[in-house]
Amino acid sequence: MEQKKKVGFNIIKNDPTDGHKGFGKGSLSLENVSPVIIDVEDNSAHIDIGAMHARSAVEKGIKFLKEKDEVPDAKLYWLVWVTIDRNEEGPYYAGVTACEMTVNREIRRGYKSLPEHVNRMDKSLKRHIIVDVMDDRSKGILKDFLISHNAEMWERSTDELKNGLNVTEM
């Protein structure tokens, strides 16, 4: 698989409804959310904007089934929706929600709950933290990724996120 250009998180732009009180006022913008794919087996995480439309590198060419047990010997991935916001100190990780996804490339089948993925993206946009569904190894990968991506944004993030990703040594 060839390496694509590294994509960074979307940092907040000006309010799209600034000076405009009509249609769209108060609606959520998707420009502040980025999908992070965690490959547990490879101990890696990366941003894959294709996941916004279920077209990440992991998802391409895979038929997703609704039952987890219909996909034997599947590799575990986490799709984590990361929303960036800005407070007085600067940008921070405001919403972080994880969804499970498993893939068996050999049989071109996978498992994910599309409604869960959509709902978790919505929860992230609404500044929720949902990382308790992840195992410690996956939490550690995500924490390391967020810190290495931008340590200042990590420092400005809520204690809820930091505590949620605190793990005992792996």
C-alpha positions as a Markdown table, in Angstrom:
| # | Residue | x | y | z |
|---|---|---|---|---|
| 1 | Met | 0.0 | 0.0 | 0.0 |
| 2 | Glu | 1.6 | 3.3 | -1.0 |
| 3 | Gln | 1.9 | 6.0 | 1.6 |
| 4 | Lys | -0.4 | 9.0 | 1.1 |
| 5 | Lys | 0.3 | 12.5 | 2.1 |
| 6 | Lys | 0.1 | 13.0 | 5.9 |
| 7 | Val | -3.2 | 14.7 | 6.8 |
| 8 | Gly | -3.5 | 16.8 | 9.9 |
| 9 | Phe | -6.5 | 17.5 | 12.1 |
| 10 | Asn | -8.9 | 20.0 | 10.8 |
| 11 | Ile | -8.5 | 23.2 | 12.9 |
| 12 | Ile | -11.5 | 25.4 | 13.5 |
| 13 | Lys | -12.1 | 28.0 | 10.8 |
| 14 | Asn | -14.3 | 31.1 | 11.2 |
| 15 | Asp | -17.9 | 30.6 | 12.1 |
| 16 | Pro | -19.6 | 29.8 | 8.8 |
| 17 | Thr | -22.8 | 31.6 | 10.0 |
| 18 | Asp | -20.9 | 34.7 | 11.2 |
| 19 | Gly | -23.0 | 37.8 | 10.6 |
| 20 | His | -25.8 | 35.6 | 9.2 |
| 21 | Lys | -28.8 | 34.8 | 11.3 |
| 22 | Gly | -30.7 | 32.7 | 8.8 |
| 23 | Phe | -30.6 | 29.2 | 7.5 |
| 24 | Gly | -28.0 | 26.9 | 9.2 |
| 25 | Lys | -27.5 | 29.0 | 12.3 |
| 26 | Gly | -26.7 | 26.7 | 15.2 |
| 27 | Ser | -26.1 | 23.7 | 12.9 |
| 28 | Leu | -23.0 | 21.5 | 13.4 |
| 29 | Ser | -20.2 | 21.7 | 11.0 |
| 30 | Leu | -18.2 | 18.6 | 10.0 |
| 31 | Glu | -15.0 | 20.6 | 9.3 |
| 32 | Asn | -13.8 | 20.2 | 12.9 |
| 33 | Val | -13.9 | 16.4 | 13.1 |
| 34 | Ser | -11.3 | 14.0 | 11.9 |
| 35 | Pro | -11.4 | 10.2 | 11.7 |
| 36 | Val | -8.5 | 8.3 | 13.3 |
| 37 | Ile | -8.0 | 4.6 | 12.4 |
| 38 | Ile | -6.3 | 2.5 | 15.1 |
| 39 | Asp | -4.7 | -0.7 | 13.9 |
| 40 | Val | -4.3 | -2.6 | 17.2 |
| 41 | Glu | -2.2 | -5.4 | 15.7 |
| 42 | Asp | 0.3 | -3.0 | 14.1 |
| 43 | Asn | 0.2 | -0.7 | 17.2 |
| 44 | Ser | -0.4 | 2.3 | 14.9 |
| 45 | Ala | -2.9 | 5.1 | 14.4 |
| 46 | His | -3.4 | 7.5 | 11.5 |
| 47 | Ile | -5.9 | 10.0 | 10.2 |
| 48 | Asp | -7.9 | 8.7 | 7.2 |
| 49 | Ile | -10.3 | 11.3 | 5.9 |
| 50 | Gly | -11.9 | 8.6 | 3.7 |
| 51 | Ala | -13.6 | 7.2 | 6.8 |
| 52 | Met | -15.9 | 10.3 | 6.8 |
| 53 | His | -17.8 | 8.5 | 4.0 |
| 54 | Ala | -16.9 | 4.9 | 5.0 |
| 55 | Arg | -14.2 | 4.9 | 2.4 |
| 56 | Ser | -11.0 | 4.5 | 4.5 |
| 57 | Ala | -8.2 | 2.3 | 3.3 |
| 58 | Val | -9.3 | -0.3 | 5.9 |
| 59 | Glu | -12.9 | -0.3 | 4.6 |
| 60 | Lys | -12.3 | -0.3 | 0.8 |
| 61 | Gly | -13.2 | -3.6 | -0.8 |
| 62 | Ile | -14.8 | -5.0 | 2.3 |
| 63 | Lys | -18.5 | -6.1 | 2.6 |
| 64 | Phe | -19.6 | -5.2 | 6.1 |
| 65 | Leu | -21.9 | -7.6 | 7.9 |
| 66 | Lys | -24.1 | -6.7 | 10.9 |
| 67 | Glu | -23.1 | -9.7 | 13.0 |
| 68 | Lys | -19.6 | -9.8 | 14.5 |
| 69 | Asp | -19.6 | -13.6 | 14.7 |
| 70 | Glu | -20.1 | -13.9 | 10.9 |
| 71 | Val | -16.6 | -12.6 | 10.4 |
| 72 | Pro | -14.1 | -15.2 | 11.7 |
| 73 | Asp | -10.4 | -14.5 | 12.3 |
| 74 | Ala | -11.0 | -10.8 | 11.9 |
| 75 | Lys | -8.4 | -8.1 | 12.7 |
| 76 | Leu | -9.5 | -5.4 | 15.2 |
| 77 | Tyr | -9.6 | -1.7 | 14.2 |
| 78 | Trp | -11.0 | 1.3 | 16.0 |
| 79 | Leu | -12.5 | 4.2 | 14.2 |
| 80 | Val | -12.1 | 7.2 | 16.6 |
| 81 | Trp | -13.9 | 10.5 | 15.8 |
| 82 | Val | -11.8 | 13.4 | 17.1 |
| 83 | Thr | -13.3 | 16.8 | 17.3 |
| 84 | Ile | -11.1 | 19.9 | 17.8 |
| 85 | Asp | -12.5 | 23.0 | 19.5 |
| 86 | Arg | -10.9 | 26.1 | 20.9 |
| 87 | Asn | -11.0 | 27.7 | 24.3 |
| 88 | Glu | -9.2 | 30.7 | 25.8 |
| 89 | Glu | -5.9 | 28.9 | 25.8 |
| 90 | Gly | -6.2 | 27.5 | 22.3 |
| 91 | Pro | -7.3 | 24.4 | 20.4 |
| 92 | Tyr | -7.8 | 21.1 | 22.2 |
| 93 | Tyr | -9.3 | 17.6 | 21.7 |
| 94 | Ala | -12.9 | 18.3 | 22.6 |
| 95 | Gly | -14.8 | 15.2 | 21.5 |
| 96 | Val | -13.3 | 11.8 | 21.2 |
| 97 | Thr | -15.5 | 8.8 | 20.5 |
| 98 | Ala | -14.5 | 5.2 | 19.5 |
| 99 | Cys | -16.3 | 2.6 | 17.4 |
| 100 | Glu | -15.2 | -1.0 | 16.8 |
| 101 | Met | -14.6 | -2.4 | 13.4 |
| 102 | Thr | -13.2 | -5.8 | 12.4 |
| 103 | Val | -11.9 | -6.9 | 9.0 |
| 104 | Asn | -10.9 | -10.2 | 7.5 |
| 105 | Arg | -9.1 | -9.2 | 4.2 |
| 106 | Glu | -8.8 | -12.8 | 3.1 |
| 107 | Ile | -12.6 | -13.3 | 2.8 |
| 108 | Arg | -13.2 | -9.6 | 2.1 |
| 109 | Arg | -15.7 | -9.3 | 5.0 |
| 110 | Gly | -15.9 | -7.1 | 8.0 |
| 111 | Tyr | -18.1 | -6.1 | 10.9 |
| 112 | Lys | -19.2 | -2.7 | 12.0 |
| 113 | Ser | -22.4 | -1.1 | 13.2 |
| 114 | Leu | -23.0 | 1.8 | 10.8 |
| 115 | Pro | -25.6 | 3.4 | 13.1 |
| 116 | Glu | -23.1 | 3.3 | 15.9 |
| 117 | His | -20.4 | 4.9 | 13.7 |
| 118 | Val | -22.8 | 7.7 | 12.8 |
| 119 | Asn | -24.0 | 8.2 | 16.3 |
| 120 | Arg | -20.5 | 8.3 | 17.7 |
| 121 | Met | -19.5 | 10.9 | 15.1 |
| 122 | Asp | -22.5 | 13.0 | 16.3 |
| 123 | Lys | -21.5 | 12.5 | 19.9 |
| 124 | Ser | -17.9 | 13.6 | 19.1 |
| 125 | Leu | -19.2 | 16.7 | 17.4 |
| 126 | Lys | -21.2 | 17.4 | 20.6 |
| 127 | Arg | -18.0 | 17.2 | 22.6 |
| 128 | His | -18.6 | 13.8 | 24.3 |
| 129 | Ile | -15.8 | 11.5 | 25.3 |
| 130 | Ile | -16.5 | 7.8 | 24.7 |
| 131 | Val | -13.3 | 5.7 | 25.0 |
| 132 | Asp | -14.3 | 3.3 | 27.8 |
| 133 | Val | -15.3 | 0.8 | 25.1 |
| 134 | Met | -11.7 | 0.4 | 24.1 |
| 135 | Asp | -9.2 | -2.1 | 25.5 |
| 136 | Asp | -6.1 | -0.7 | 27.3 |
| 137 | Arg | -3.7 | -1.4 | 24.4 |
| 138 | Ser | -5.9 | 0.6 | 22.0 |
| 139 | Lys | -6.3 | 3.4 | 24.5 |
| 140 | Gly | -2.5 | 3.6 | 24.8 |
| 141 | Ile | -2.1 | 3.8 | 21.0 |
| 142 | Leu | -4.7 | 6.6 | 20.8 |
| 143 | Lys | -3.2 | 8.5 | 23.7 |
| 144 | Asp | 0.3 | 8.3 | 22.2 |
| 145 | Phe | -1.1 | 9.4 | 18.8 |
| 146 | Leu | -2.9 | 12.4 | 20.2 |
| 147 | Ile | 0.1 | 13.5 | 22.2 |
| 148 | Ser | 2.5 | 13.1 | 19.4 |
| 149 | His | 0.2 | 14.9 | 17.0 |
| 150 | Asn | 0.0 | 17.9 | 19.2 |
| 151 | Ala | 1.1 | 17.8 | 22.9 |
| 152 | Glu | -0.3 | 21.3 | 23.6 |
| 153 | Met | -3.8 | 20.3 | 22.4 |
| 154 | Trp | -3.5 | 17.2 | 24.7 |
| 155 | Glu | -2.5 | 19.4 | 27.6 |
| 156 | Arg | -5.5 | 21.7 | 27.1 |
| 157 | Ser | -7.9 | 18.7 | 26.8 |
| 158 | Thr | -10.3 | 17.8 | 29.6 |
| 159 | Asp | -9.5 | 15.6 | 32.5 |
| 160 | Glu | -12.3 | 13.3 | 31.3 |
| 161 | Leu | -10.3 | 12.5 | 28.1 |
| 162 | Lys | -7.0 | 12.2 | 29.9 |
| 163 | Asn | -8.4 | 9.9 | 32.6 |
| 164 | Gly | -10.3 | 7.9 | 30.0 |
| 165 | Leu | -7.1 | 7.1 | 28.2 |
| 166 | Asn | -5.0 | 6.5 | 31.2 |
| 167 | Val | -3.8 | 2.9 | 31.2 |
| 168 | Thr | -1.5 | 0.8 | 33.2 |
| 169 | Glu | 1.7 | 0.0 | 31.5 |
| 170 | Met | 1.3 | -2.1 | 28.4 |
